[in-house]
């Protein structure tokens, strides 16, 4: 997984931890990462197919958790758990 930038770079940001079902390869990770990077308000993304995990730094004033999860679901993957 590519590391997310330290949170101190954007003090208003929050970090979202998403458990994603069906990540099988690097290409799967890239699809999700690119989809999340296109969401306005998402600052940084790290995705690991080996851990079925995405870490998303985002500005809650610009995007909601639900919008982030929706972007993942639009790629064909399911989010089964969310933690901040």
Jmol script that loads the backbone (N, CA, C; Angstrom):
load data "model"
ATOM      1  N   UNK A   1       0.841  -1.163   0.000  1.00  0.00           N
ATOM      2  CA  UNK A   1       0.000   0.000   0.000  1.00  0.00           C
ATOM      3  C   UNK A   1       0.885   1.224   0.000  1.00  0.00           C
ATOM      4  N   UNK A   2       0.526   2.169  -0.839  1.00  0.00           N
ATOM      5  CA  UNK A   2       1.258   3.433  -0.840  1.00  0.00           C
ATOM      6  C   UNK A   2       0.828   4.215   0.395  1.00  0.00           C
ATOM      7  N   UNK A   3       1.766   4.759   1.137  1.00  0.00           N
ATOM      8  CA  UNK A   3       1.408   5.466   2.366  1.00  0.00           C
ATOM      9  C   UNK A   3       0.688   6.775   2.078  1.00  0.00           C
ATOM     10  N   UNK A   4      -0.265   7.077   2.930  1.00  0.00           N
ATOM     11  CA  UNK A   4      -0.919   8.381   2.868  1.00  0.00           C
ATOM     12  C   UNK A   4       0.024   9.405   3.493  1.00  0.00           C
ATOM     13  N   UNK A   5      -0.124  10.637   3.074  1.00  0.00           N
ATOM     14  CA  UNK A   5       0.683  11.712   3.635  1.00  0.00           C
ATOM     15  C   UNK A   5       0.327  11.896   5.111  1.00  0.00           C
ATOM     16  N   UNK A   6       1.245  12.415   5.901  1.00  0.00           N
ATOM     17  CA  UNK A   6       0.927  12.682   7.306  1.00  0.00           C
ATOM     18  C   UNK A   6      -0.269  13.620   7.425  1.00  0.00           C
ATOM     19  N   UNK A   7      -1.116  13.347   8.387  1.00  0.00           N
ATOM     20  CA  UNK A   7      -2.334  14.146   8.567  1.00  0.00           C
ATOM     21  C   UNK A   7      -2.030  15.613   8.847  1.00  0.00           C
ATOM     22  N   UNK A   8      -0.898  15.925   9.408  1.00  0.00           N
ATOM     23  CA  UNK A   8      -0.581  17.307   9.763  1.00  0.00           C
ATOM     24  C   UNK A   8      -0.477  18.222   8.546  1.00  0.00           C
ATOM     25  N   UNK A   9      -0.306  17.644   7.347  1.00  0.00           N
ATOM     26  CA  UNK A   9      -0.224  18.479   6.153  1.00  0.00           C
ATOM     27  C   UNK A   9      -1.548  19.176   5.859  1.00  0.00           C
ATOM     28  N   UNK A  10      -2.649  18.566   6.253  1.00  0.00           N
ATOM     29  CA  UNK A  10      -3.979  19.124   6.054  1.00  0.00           C
ATOM     30  C   UNK A  10      -4.756  18.950   7.359  1.00  0.00           C
ATOM     31  N   UNK A  11      -4.624  19.876   8.300  1.00  0.00           N
ATOM     32  CA  UNK A  11      -5.198  19.683   9.633  1.00  0.00           C
ATOM     33  C   UNK A  11      -6.716  19.530   9.646  1.00  0.00           C
ATOM     34  N   UNK A  12      -7.434  20.015   8.637  1.00  0.00           N
ATOM     35  CA  UNK A  12      -8.882  19.885   8.617  1.00  0.00           C
ATOM     36  C   UNK A  12      -9.325  18.530   8.078  1.00  0.00           C
ATOM     37  N   UNK A  13      -8.401  17.739   7.565  1.00  0.00           N
ATOM     38  CA  UNK A  13      -8.733  16.441   6.986  1.00  0.00           C
ATOM     39  C   UNK A  13      -9.074  15.407   8.041  1.00  0.00           C
ATOM     40  N   UNK A  14      -9.823  14.410   7.591  1.00  0.00           N
ATOM     41  CA  UNK A  14     -10.083  13.218   8.394  1.00  0.00           C
ATOM     42  C   UNK A  14      -9.589  12.026   7.590  1.00  0.00           C
ATOM     43  N   UNK A  15      -9.307  10.936   8.289  1.00  0.00           N
ATOM     44  CA  UNK A  15      -8.861   9.716   7.624  1.00  0.00           C
ATOM     45  C   UNK A  15      -9.943   8.659   7.757  1.00  0.00           C
ATOM     46  N   UNK A  16     -10.248   8.040   6.635  1.00  0.00           N
ATOM     47  CA  UNK A  16     -11.257   6.993   6.574  1.00  0.00           C
ATOM     48  C   UNK A  16     -10.577   5.688   6.200  1.00  0.00           C
ATOM     49  N   UNK A  17     -10.905   4.642   6.932  1.00  0.00           N
ATOM     50  CA  UNK A  17     -10.341   3.314   6.682  1.00  0.00           C
ATOM     51  C   UNK A  17     -11.476   2.447   6.138  1.00  0.00           C
ATOM     52  N   UNK A  18     -11.326   1.965   4.904  1.00  0.00           N
ATOM     53  CA  UNK A  18     -12.373   1.187   4.251  1.00  0.00           C
ATOM     54  C   UNK A  18     -11.911  -0.252   4.044  1.00  0.00           C
ATOM     55  N   UNK A  19     -12.703  -1.212   4.475  1.00  0.00           N
ATOM     56  CA  UNK A  19     -12.466  -2.630   4.181  1.00  0.00           C
ATOM     57  C   UNK A  19     -13.280  -2.939   2.931  1.00  0.00           C
ATOM     58  N   UNK A  20     -12.610  -3.388   1.871  1.00  0.00           N
ATOM     59  CA  UNK A  20     -13.236  -3.565   0.561  1.00  0.00           C
ATOM     60  C   UNK A  20     -13.187  -5.034   0.160  1.00  0.00           C
ATOM     61  N   UNK A  21     -14.320  -5.554  -0.315  1.00  0.00           N
ATOM     62  CA  UNK A  21     -14.427  -6.949  -0.725  1.00  0.00           C
ATOM     63  C   UNK A  21     -14.069  -7.096  -2.199  1.00  0.00           C
ATOM     64  N   UNK A  22     -13.251  -8.109  -2.509  1.00  0.00           N
ATOM     65  CA  UNK A  22     -13.009  -8.467  -3.897  1.00  0.00           C
ATOM     66  C   UNK A  22     -11.734  -7.949  -4.519  1.00  0.00           C
ATOM     67  N   UNK A  23     -10.874  -7.342  -3.736  1.00  0.00           N
ATOM     68  CA  UNK A  23      -9.607  -6.880  -4.289  1.00  0.00           C
ATOM     69  C   UNK A  23      -8.687  -8.079  -4.504  1.00  0.00           C
ATOM     70  N   UNK A  24      -8.360  -8.362  -5.776  1.00  0.00           N
ATOM     71  CA  UNK A  24      -7.570  -9.546  -6.081  1.00  0.00           C
ATOM     72  C   UNK A  24      -6.180  -9.256  -6.630  1.00  0.00           C
ATOM     73  N   UNK A  25      -5.957  -8.026  -7.095  1.00  0.00           N
ATOM     74  CA  UNK A  25      -4.691  -7.758  -7.765  1.00  0.00           C
ATOM     75  C   UNK A  25      -4.371  -6.262  -7.717  1.00  0.00           C
ATOM     76  N   UNK A  26      -3.203  -5.935  -8.224  1.00  0.00           N
ATOM     77  CA  UNK A  26      -2.757  -4.542  -8.255  1.00  0.00           C
ATOM     78  C   UNK A  26      -3.702  -3.701  -9.107  1.00  0.00           C
ATOM     79  N   UNK A  27      -4.188  -4.259 -10.191  1.00  0.00           N
ATOM     80  CA  UNK A  27      -5.104  -3.517 -11.064  1.00  0.00           C
ATOM     81  C   UNK A  27      -6.374  -3.137 -10.312  1.00  0.00           C
ATOM     82  N   UNK A  28      -6.885  -4.040  -9.482  1.00  0.00           N
ATOM     83  CA  UNK A  28      -8.061  -3.729  -8.661  1.00  0.00           C
ATOM     84  C   UNK A  28      -7.780  -2.507  -7.782  1.00  0.00           C
ATOM     85  N   UNK A  29      -6.615  -2.514  -7.159  1.00  0.00           N
ATOM     86  CA  UNK A  29      -6.228  -1.395  -6.293  1.00  0.00           C
ATOM     87  C   UNK A  29      -6.144  -0.090  -7.066  1.00  0.00           C
ATOM     88  N   UNK A  30      -5.580  -0.160  -8.275  1.00  0.00           N
ATOM     89  CA  UNK A  30      -5.450   1.047  -9.090  1.00  0.00           C
ATOM     90  C   UNK A  30      -6.807   1.600  -9.508  1.00  0.00           C
ATOM     91  N   UNK A  31      -7.733   0.716  -9.839  1.00  0.00           N
ATOM     92  CA  UNK A  31      -9.085   1.151 -10.226  1.00  0.00           C
ATOM     93  C   UNK A  31      -9.723   1.937  -9.088  1.00  0.00           C
ATOM     94  N   UNK A  32      -9.635   1.398  -7.881  1.00  0.00           N
ATOM     95  CA  UNK A  32     -10.234   2.068  -6.727  1.00  0.00           C
ATOM     96  C   UNK A  32      -9.495   3.359  -6.402  1.00  0.00           C
ATOM     97  N   UNK A  33      -8.176   3.309  -6.426  1.00  0.00           N
ATOM     98  CA  UNK A  33      -7.404   4.518  -6.119  1.00  0.00           C
ATOM     99  C   UNK A  33      -7.748   5.647  -7.084  1.00  0.00           C
ATOM    100  N   UNK A  34      -7.794   5.345  -8.363  1.00  0.00           N
ATOM    101  CA  UNK A  34      -8.105   6.387  -9.356  1.00  0.00           C
ATOM    102  C   UNK A  34      -9.515   6.932  -9.174  1.00  0.00           C
ATOM    103  N   UNK A  35     -10.459   6.048  -8.872  1.00  0.00           N
ATOM    104  CA  UNK A  35     -11.836   6.509  -8.650  1.00  0.00           C
ATOM    105  C   UNK A  35     -11.905   7.439  -7.447  1.00  0.00           C
ATOM    106  N   UNK A  36     -11.191   7.089  -6.379  1.00  0.00           N
ATOM    107  CA  UNK A  36     -11.213   7.928  -5.183  1.00  0.00           C
ATOM    108  C   UNK A  36     -10.466   9.238  -5.387  1.00  0.00           C
ATOM    109  N   UNK A  37      -9.380   9.195  -6.141  1.00  0.00           N
ATOM    110  CA  UNK A  37      -8.623  10.427  -6.401  1.00  0.00           C
ATOM    111  C   UNK A  37      -9.435  11.427  -7.212  1.00  0.00           C
ATOM    112  N   UNK A  38     -10.422  10.945  -7.950  1.00  0.00           N
ATOM    113  CA  UNK A  38     -11.268  11.831  -8.756  1.00  0.00           C
ATOM    114  C   UNK A  38     -12.381  12.495  -7.952  1.00  0.00           C
ATOM    115  N   UNK A  39     -12.554  12.093  -6.701  1.00  0.00           N
ATOM    116  CA  UNK A  39     -13.607  12.663  -5.860  1.00  0.00           C
ATOM    117  C   UNK A  39     -13.118  13.981  -5.267  1.00  0.00           C
ATOM    118  N   UNK A  40     -13.882  15.047  -5.501  1.00  0.00           N
ATOM    119  CA  UNK A  40     -13.513  16.350  -4.954  1.00  0.00           C
ATOM    120  C   UNK A  40     -13.527  16.283  -3.432  1.00  0.00           C
ATOM    121  N   UNK A  41     -12.441  16.704  -2.823  1.00  0.00           N
ATOM    122  CA  UNK A  41     -12.325  16.689  -1.369  1.00  0.00           C
ATOM    123  C   UNK A  41     -11.441  15.565  -0.855  1.00  0.00           C
ATOM    124  N   UNK A  42     -11.176  14.567  -1.701  1.00  0.00           N
ATOM    125  CA  UNK A  42     -10.252  13.500  -1.317  1.00  0.00           C
ATOM    126  C   UNK A  42      -8.845  14.028  -1.528  1.00  0.00           C
ATOM    127  N   UNK A  43      -8.042  13.982  -0.483  1.00  0.00           N
ATOM    128  CA  UNK A  43      -6.698  14.560  -0.522  1.00  0.00           C
ATOM    129  C   UNK A  43      -5.607  13.536  -0.829  1.00  0.00           C
ATOM    130  N   UNK A  44      -5.782  12.313  -0.312  1.00  0.00           N
ATOM    131  CA  UNK A  44      -4.751  11.297  -0.476  1.00  0.00           C
ATOM    132  C   UNK A  44      -5.399   9.933  -0.332  1.00  0.00           C
ATOM    133  N   UNK A  45      -4.900   8.960  -1.098  1.00  0.00           N
ATOM    134  CA  UNK A  45      -5.465   7.612  -1.088  1.00  0.00           C
ATOM    135  C   UNK A  45      -4.342   6.584  -1.076  1.00  0.00           C
ATOM    136  N   UNK A  46      -4.496   5.566  -0.261  1.00  0.00           N
ATOM    137  CA  UNK A  46      -3.626   4.398  -0.286  1.00  0.00           C
ATOM    138  C   UNK A  46      -4.508   3.163  -0.318  1.00  0.00           C
ATOM    139  N   UNK A  47      -4.239   2.225  -1.246  1.00  0.00           N
ATOM    140  CA  UNK A  47      -5.055   1.020  -1.380  1.00  0.00           C
ATOM    141  C   UNK A  47      -4.139  -0.202  -1.397  1.00  0.00           C
ATOM    142  N   UNK A  48      -4.519  -1.234  -0.637  1.00  0.00           N
ATOM    143  CA  UNK A  48      -3.783  -2.488  -0.611  1.00  0.00           C
ATOM    144  C   UNK A  48      -4.729  -3.633  -0.951  1.00  0.00           C
ATOM    145  N   UNK A  49      -4.482  -4.304  -2.072  1.00  0.00           N
ATOM    146  CA  UNK A  49      -5.315  -5.458  -2.414  1.00  0.00           C
ATOM    147  C   UNK A  49      -5.015  -6.637  -1.497  1.00  0.00           C
ATOM    148  N   UNK A  50      -3.806  -6.727  -0.983  1.00  0.00           N
ATOM    149  CA  UNK A  50      -3.451  -7.834  -0.093  1.00  0.00           C
ATOM    150  C   UNK A  50      -4.161  -7.735   1.255  1.00  0.00           C
ATOM    151  N   UNK A  51      -4.487  -6.518   1.656  1.00  0.00           N
ATOM    152  CA  UNK A  51      -5.153  -6.303   2.944  1.00  0.00           C
ATOM    153  C   UNK A  51      -6.634  -5.959   2.775  1.00  0.00           C
ATOM    154  N   UNK A  52      -7.124  -5.890   1.526  1.00  0.00           N
ATOM    155  CA  UNK A  52      -8.515  -5.474   1.257  1.00  0.00           C
ATOM    156  C   UNK A  52      -8.826  -4.152   1.949  1.00  0.00           C
ATOM    157  N   UNK A  53      -7.919  -3.201   1.814  1.00  0.00           N
ATOM    158  CA  UNK A  53      -7.991  -1.978   2.606  1.00  0.00           C
ATOM    159  C   UNK A  53      -7.693  -0.744   1.770  1.00  0.00           C
ATOM    160  N   UNK A  54      -8.454   0.311   2.051  1.00  0.00           N
ATOM    161  CA  UNK A  54      -8.151   1.628   1.485  1.00  0.00           C
ATOM    162  C   UNK A  54      -8.112   2.629   2.627  1.00  0.00           C
ATOM    163  N   UNK A  55      -7.098   3.470   2.635  1.00  0.00           N
ATOM    164  CA  UNK A  55      -7.009   4.595   3.567  1.00  0.00           C
ATOM    165  C   UNK A  55      -7.224   5.863   2.750  1.00  0.00           C
ATOM    166  N   UNK A  56      -8.159   6.674   3.195  1.00  0.00           N
ATOM    167  CA  UNK A  56      -8.533   7.866   2.441  1.00  0.00           C
ATOM    168  C   UNK A  56      -8.468   9.077   3.346  1.00  0.00           C
ATOM    169  N   UNK A  57      -7.629  10.035   3.011  1.00  0.00           N
ATOM    170  CA  UNK A  57      -7.609  11.320   3.698  1.00  0.00           C
ATOM    171  C   UNK A  57      -8.514  12.257   2.910  1.00  0.00           C
ATOM    172  N   UNK A  58      -9.455  12.896   3.611  1.00  0.00           N
ATOM    173  CA  UNK A  58     -10.435  13.731   2.904  1.00  0.00           C
ATOM    174  C   UNK A  58     -10.823  14.935   3.747  1.00  0.00           C
ATOM    175  N   UNK A  59     -11.366  15.927   3.071  1.00  0.00           N
ATOM    176  CA  UNK A  59     -11.856  17.129   3.724  1.00  0.00           C
ATOM    177  C   UNK A  59     -13.361  16.957   3.927  1.00  0.00           C
ATOM    178  N   UNK A  60     -13.819  16.788   5.175  1.00  0.00           N
ATOM    179  CA  UNK A  60     -15.248  16.557   5.418  1.00  0.00           C
ATOM    180  C   UNK A  60     -16.129  17.747   5.065  1.00  0.00           C
ATOM    181  N   UNK A  61     -15.522  18.895   4.845  1.00  0.00           N
ATOM    182  CA  UNK A  61     -16.293  20.054   4.403  1.00  0.00           C
ATOM    183  C   UNK A  61     -16.608  20.007   2.915  1.00  0.00           C
ATOM    184  N   UNK A  62     -15.912  19.128   2.181  1.00  0.00           N
ATOM    185  CA  UNK A  62     -16.108  19.020   0.733  1.00  0.00           C
ATOM    186  C   UNK A  62     -16.740  17.708   0.295  1.00  0.00           C
ATOM    187  N   UNK A  63     -16.539  16.653   1.073  1.00  0.00           N
ATOM    188  CA  UNK A  63     -17.048  15.337   0.676  1.00  0.00           C
ATOM    189  C   UNK A  63     -17.425  14.545   1.932  1.00  0.00           C
ATOM    190  N   UNK A  64     -18.483  13.741   1.819  1.00  0.00           N
ATOM    191  CA  UNK A  64     -18.921  12.930   2.952  1.00  0.00           C
ATOM    192  C   UNK A  64     -18.385  11.503   2.838  1.00  0.00           C
ATOM    193  N   UNK A  65     -18.445  10.791   3.950  1.00  0.00           N
ATOM    194  CA  UNK A  65     -18.056   9.377   3.945  1.00  0.00           C
ATOM    195  C   UNK A  65     -18.914   8.595   2.949  1.00  0.00           C
ATOM    196  N   UNK A  66     -20.194   8.926   2.903  1.00  0.00           N
ATOM    197  CA  UNK A  66     -21.117   8.229   2.004  1.00  0.00           C
ATOM    198  C   UNK A  66     -20.730   8.429   0.543  1.00  0.00           C
ATOM    199  N   UNK A  67     -20.293   9.636   0.190  1.00  0.00           N
ATOM    200  CA  UNK A  67     -19.869   9.904  -1.190  1.00  0.00           C
ATOM    201  C   UNK A  67     -18.600   9.115  -1.533  1.00  0.00           C
ATOM    202  N   UNK A  68     -17.708   8.985  -0.566  1.00  0.00           N
ATOM    203  CA  UNK A  68     -16.479   8.210  -0.779  1.00  0.00           C
ATOM    204  C   UNK A  68     -16.823   6.743  -0.980  1.00  0.00           C
ATOM    205  N   UNK A  69     -17.694   6.208  -0.135  1.00  0.00           N
ATOM    206  CA  UNK A  69     -18.097   4.807  -0.274  1.00  0.00           C
ATOM    207  C   UNK A  69     -18.837   4.581  -1.590  1.00  0.00           C
ATOM    208  N   UNK A  70     -19.626   5.535  -2.006  1.00  0.00           N
ATOM    209  CA  UNK A  70     -20.341   5.426  -3.278  1.00  0.00           C
ATOM    210  C   UNK A  70     -19.370   5.355  -4.450  1.00  0.00           C
ATOM    211  N   UNK A  71     -18.293   6.123  -4.384  1.00  0.00           N
ATOM    212  CA  UNK A  71     -17.282   6.085  -5.457  1.00  0.00           C
ATOM    213  C   UNK A  71     -16.660   4.699  -5.563  1.00  0.00           C
ATOM    214  N   UNK A  72     -16.435   4.040  -4.422  1.00  0.00           N
ATOM    215  CA  UNK A  72     -15.897   2.672  -4.435  1.00  0.00           C
ATOM    216  C   UNK A  72     -16.925   1.728  -5.037  1.00  0.00           C
ATOM    217  N   UNK A  73     -18.167   1.849  -4.608  1.00  0.00           N
ATOM    218  CA  UNK A  73     -19.221   0.953  -5.097  1.00  0.00           C
ATOM    219  C   UNK A  73     -19.440   1.092  -6.602  1.00  0.00           C
ATOM    220  N   UNK A  74     -19.245   2.290  -7.133  1.00  0.00           N
ATOM    221  CA  UNK A  74     -19.394   2.502  -8.583  1.00  0.00           C
ATOM    222  C   UNK A  74     -18.342   1.749  -9.391  1.00  0.00           C
ATOM    223  N   UNK A  75     -17.249   1.364  -8.755  1.00  0.00           N
ATOM    224  CA  UNK A  75     -16.217   0.587  -9.453  1.00  0.00           C
ATOM    225  C   UNK A  75     -16.546  -0.904  -9.454  1.00  0.00           C
ATOM    226  N   UNK A  76     -17.606  -1.294  -8.725  1.00  0.00           N
ATOM    227  CA  UNK A  76     -18.011  -2.686  -8.692  1.00  0.00           C
ATOM    228  C   UNK A  76     -17.583  -3.438  -7.444  1.00  0.00           C
ATOM    229  N   UNK A  77     -17.001  -2.758  -6.493  1.00  0.00           N
ATOM    230  CA  UNK A  77     -16.551  -3.386  -5.258  1.00  0.00           C
ATOM    231  C   UNK A  77     -17.460  -2.964  -4.113  1.00  0.00           C
ATOM    232  N   UNK A  78     -17.525  -3.795  -3.071  1.00  0.00           N
ATOM    233  CA  UNK A  78     -18.341  -3.491  -1.908  1.00  0.00           C
ATOM    234  C   UNK A  78     -17.478  -3.078  -0.733  1.00  0.00           C
ATOM    235  N   UNK A  79     -17.953  -2.089  -0.002  1.00  0.00           N
ATOM    236  CA  UNK A  79     -17.319  -1.666   1.240  1.00  0.00           C
ATOM    237  C   UNK A  79     -18.065  -2.374   2.365  1.00  0.00           C
ATOM    238  N   UNK A  80     -17.346  -3.190   3.132  1.00  0.00           N
ATOM    239  CA  UNK A  80     -18.017  -3.944   4.191  1.00  0.00           C
ATOM    240  C   UNK A  80     -17.823  -3.346   5.576  1.00  0.00           C
ATOM    241  N   UNK A  81     -16.856  -2.501   5.736  1.00  0.00           N
ATOM    242  CA  UNK A  81     -16.702  -1.834   7.033  1.00  0.00           C
ATOM    243  C   UNK A  81     -15.977  -0.510   6.832  1.00  0.00           C
ATOM    244  N   UNK A  82     -16.282   0.384   7.751  1.00  0.00           N
ATOM    245  CA  UNK A  82     -15.710   1.720   7.693  1.00  0.00           C
ATOM    246  C   UNK A  82     -15.252   2.104   9.094  1.00  0.00           C
ATOM    247  N   UNK A  83     -14.084   2.685   9.190  1.00  0.00           N
ATOM    248  CA  UNK A  83     -13.586   3.201  10.466  1.00  0.00           C
ATOM    249  C   UNK A  83     -12.900   4.524  10.187  1.00  0.00           C
ATOM    250  N   UNK A  84     -12.936   5.399  11.177  1.00  0.00           N
ATOM    251  CA  UNK A  84     -12.254   6.693  11.047  1.00  0.00           C
ATOM    252  C   UNK A  84     -11.047   6.717  11.930  1.00  0.00           C
TER     253      UNK A  84
END
end "model"
wireframe off; spacefill off
backbone 0.3
color backbone group
